[in-house]
Amino acid sequence: MGRGHLVASFSHRGRVVVNLAIITGASAGIGLATAERFLEGGYRVVNLSRRPCPLRDVVHMRCDLADPDLVDSLNPQLTPHLEAASEVALIHNASRLANDTAEGTPSADLRSVLEVNVVAINSLNRVAVPHMGTGSCILFVASTLAEKAVPGSYSYVITKHAQVGMMRALCQDLAGTGIHTACICPGFTDTEMLRDHVPPEAMDAVRGMSAFNRLIDPGEIAGTLFWATRTPVINGSVIHANLGQIER
């Protein structure tokens, strides 16, 4: 049994307490940093993605978030972890980002992004929420583009706006359950996704859009997510974690 599992289970008045973090896309970037932070915080961590998380103590469940049968494929694997957990942090981190435009995006392409960025979140909520008790939370890793738009990120902007709406709807529908929700909206973060989306010659300009003239470290967002897990007063909130973007 690895370090994460040992520290995640402890006794409270004679019963075993397990804090469980379920993270989508914990194989790289913000998701990987978040898995590491929650392991350090004593959580049992489950990663849901196609690629495995490189951290030894993380439980990897291979899945394709674009699969319409996601619930059926994950339910048997995920439910035992949920049933054993006293508190659950469900962190919707994985997203697809395409360089697309309003006039150039076929509906089939938009549907495929919606499947990962919106529908899969609903599917995972349906699996997890019935097992989530007081003190649990559902967190979304959204984006500054959840409340504004830029050219060339059409489907991403649409789906990030949708995530904010879903988070707010969850806040209302889960009232009285002791489960809180929030959207953490990172700015330009030093990840594989950003480097795939932004050409190298434009990276200095991207750094210059931060009031600190740098990219955000994934660990900074991981720390914000960990704080949000333990902070129910932010229920229903959209929190911008972007170092203060300079608007021009």
N, C-alpha and C positions, 0 to 999 in steps of 0.2 A: 504494500500500500504506500503511495507516494506522500510527499510532504503536504500537498494540498488537501488530501483526504484526511490525514491525521489531524490537521488543525481545524478542519471544517466540522468535526464531530466532537462535542463535549457534553458534559452532564449538567443539567439544570433541574434541580429538585428531583433527581432520580431518573430523568428521561434524557435520551440522546437528542441533542439539538443539531440540526444540519442546516446551514445557510447555503442555498444553491443559487448560482449565477448561470443563466442560460444566455449565451452570446452568439449571435449570428455573425459569421465572417471573422472568427477569431484567428484566422490563419496568417494575417498580416495587418500592418497599419494600426489604426485605432483599435480594431478588434483584438489584435494580439497584445497590445499594451494594456487593454482593459482586462483581458484574461490574466495577465501577470499581476495587475494591481489587485484583483479580487482574490487570487490565490494568496497573495501576501496578507490580505485582510481576513483570511480564514474561511473562505468560501470553497465549496466544491464547485468546480467550473465545468460546464458542458459546452463544447463548441459545435455549432451546426454550420457546415459548409462543405463544399466539394473537396477543398484541400485541407489536410490535417493541420492542426495547431502544432507548432514545434515544441511547445512546452510539455515536459514529460508528464506532469500531474493533471493535465487537462484531459477530460473524457471527450473523444472525438466521435461524433455521429455524422457520417458522410451523408449528405443530402443535396439535392438540387432545389433551391428555393423557387425556381421557375416551374417546378413540377406541380400540375394541378392536383395530383394525388398525394401531396405533401403530408397531410394529416394522417392518412392511412399508413404511410410508410414510417412515420416518426412515432406514432402513438405507442406501439409496443415497446420501443426502446426508451422513450422519454418518460413515460408514466411512472415506472418504478422510482426514478430519481425524484420526480415531483411528489410522489406519495411519501417519500422518506424525509422530505424537506419541511422544516419549520417555517422558514421564510424563503421567498423566491424573488430574485431580481431577474426579470426577463428583459434583455437588452437587444433591441432591434437595431443592429449596426450595419449589416450587409446592405449594399445598394448597387444598382447598375447605373453607370454614368456614360452617356453616349454624346458624341458631338453631332447633334441634330438640330433641325430648325422646324418651325411651324409649317412652312410650305413644302418641306422636303421629307416629312416623316409619314410613311404609310401607316394606316391604322394597325396593321399586324405588328409592326415594330413597336408602336406605342403600347399595344397590349402586352408584349413580352416584357417591357420595362415595368409596366403596372403589376405584372404577375410577381416580380421579385420585390419591388419597392413598396407595394401596397397590399396585394392579395395574400402574399405569404405571411405578412404580419398578422392579418386577420386569422389566417389558418393556425398560426402558432398560438395566438391568443386563445382560440377556441380549445386547444389542447391544454394550455397551462392554467387559465383562469379558474376552472373548477377546483384546482388543487392549491390555489394561492390563498394563504391566510393573512391575518392582520400583520402588518409590517412589511408585506411584500410590495413590489413596485413593477411597473412597466415603463421602461425608458426608451425613447427614440433618439437615435443619432441622426439628426436631420441636417440642416445646413443653413447658412445665411440666405441661401436661395429658397428657403421655406417661406420667406416673407418679402422677397423681391425677385427680380429676374435680370438675366444678362443674355445677350445673343448667343446662339449656338449650343444651348443646353436645354432644349425644349422639353423633352420627356422628363429630365431630371427635375426641372423647376416644377412641372405639373405634379410629379409624385411627391416631392418634398412639401409642397403646399398641402397635398392630401394627407401626409403624415401628421401635420399639425392639426388638421381637422379630426383625424382619427383619435389622436391623443386627447383632444378636448372632449370628444364624444365619450371616450372611455372614462374620463374623469367624472362625467355626469352619470353614466350608467353604472359605474362601480361605487357610487356614493353609498357610504354605510358599510362597505366591506372591509375597510382598513387597508385597501390597496391604493397606492398613489401613483400618479403618472406625471411625466414631464418630457419635454423635447429639449435636448441639448443641441445647439446649432453651432458647430465648429466653423471657423473661418478657414483660411488656406492652411492646411495641415500637411506636414512633410510625409506624404504617403505615396505608395506605388500608384494609387488611383490618380492623384494630382499630377504626378510626373508623366503618366500615360496621357493625360488630358491637356497639359500645358507644355508647349515646346520649350526646349532648354533656353533658347534665346529670349523667351518672354518671362523667365523665372525671376529675374531681377525686378521687373515691373510688378510682378505679383507680390514679391516681398515688400515692395514700396507701398502697397495698398494697406499695409498694417501700420498702425501708429507706433509700433516697435521696430518696424523695418526688418522683420524676419518672419519665417514660417513658424507655425505652431508645432511643437513637439507632440506626437501622439500620446505620450505619457501625461501631458497636461490635460488632454480631454479625458483620458482614463481616470485621472484624479477627480475631475469634475463629475464624472458618472458615479464614482464611488461615493462622493459626498452626496449626490442627489439620491442615491439609494437609501441613505440614512436620514433624509431630510423631508418628511412628509408635508411640511408646511408649504412646499413649492408645488403641491398637487395642482395639475392643470396648467403649469407654467411653460412658457417658451423662454429658454435661457440662451443668450448669445455668448458663445465662448470664442471670441475672434480677435482678441488683443486690441480691439477698437479699430474697425476698418475705416479707412479714409475714403469718404464719398466725394467723388468729383463729377 
